Amino acid sequence: MLITAGLILLVVASGWLYQRLGTARDRRRFPLPGRMVNIGNSRLHLLESGNGTPPVILEAGIAASCLNWTSIQAELARFTRVFSYDRAGLGWSNPARSPRTISNTVEELHALLTAAQIPAPFVLTGHSFGGLLVRCYAARYPDQVAGLVLLDPLAASEWLRPSKAQWKTLRRGAMLSRRGALLARFGVVRFGLAALSSGLVLVPKLVARLAGSGRGESAISRLVREVQKMPPETWPIVQAHWCQPKSFLGMANYLESLPSSASQVSAFGELPAHIPVTIISASNSTAAQLAERDAIAGHSLHGKHIIATKSGHWIHFDEPELVIQAIAEMTD
């Protein structure tokens, strides 16, 4: 019994040390590409490139970082000034200190743009949850927004009164994320991702099953397929971020706050009709999603709704040229 307990303690201690050493190495290998901006209750990582006006602000999906925009930002920087950033709890930014509701994230974005002294008005571009966030920002601060480009934006109505199935999905996603944070703390996630990048499939499958049975495994497989659409130089950085407990805890917080965020959206009011809006929907969008987006575009005096016929949810990966063209037209 004592021998077994000693072996378990040794394995746990070894995993903890492996994680600490790996984290230190990652900090040396992948220093900040941008700068840290103090917004009062946190410090957020902001990446800037290019010159020109109006500035373009890129807002990533619910658990994504500025790395999600690497290719798009490089192209946009050819003709204007462009910014991407990591929301609290993600990427290089500090962990979140408040619930990840839409109202908190809107105010944090406003604090970031103010502290970084980025001149308004901006063209705000958001993907998925980021699309909902920038739409609420435009409703809250209309004088600071020159236009919106929304990529397969999350619909608040879908989470306003979650069904039992939706609640189950949210709870399971948050549970898997928190379990992932625990495994990351003791080096298990790092070991699994290192094995995956080396071509060993069995070890990552075992790690995924530890996190949440076959569903955890399928979710990881889907995420890996999407990450592989990003520039290869970003892959090891994404891997380093997801070796950190902070990333899993951040994702759990965003998922758990979705119903609260949906209930807060109505408080922001209607999007002013004078703000131009371009919405790009994925080819597999539902009829209800398309109808809601048609209504948003129709409310704007300069609204447009496009279907990306060759894209899934990650439109900026599948048809980047369509996204770049929409943002270029909006800056004009």
Secondary structure, 3 states (H helix, E strand, C coil): CHHHHHHHHHHHHHHHHHHHHHHHHHHHHCCCCCEEEECCCCEEEEEEECCCCCCEEEECCCCCCHHHHHHHHHHHCCCCCEEEECCCCCCCCCCCCCCCCHHHHHHHHHHHHHHCCCCCCEEEEEECHHHHHHHHHHHHCHHHEEEEEEECCCCCHHHHCCCHHHHHHHHHHHHHHHHHHHHHHCCHHHHHHHHHHCCCCHHHHHHHHHHHHHHHHHHHHHHHHHHCCCCHHHHHHHHHHCCCHHHHHHHHHHHHCHHHHHHHHHHHCCCCCCCCEEEEEECCCCHHHHHHHHHHHHHCCCEEEEEECCCCCCHHHHCHHHHHHHHHHHHC
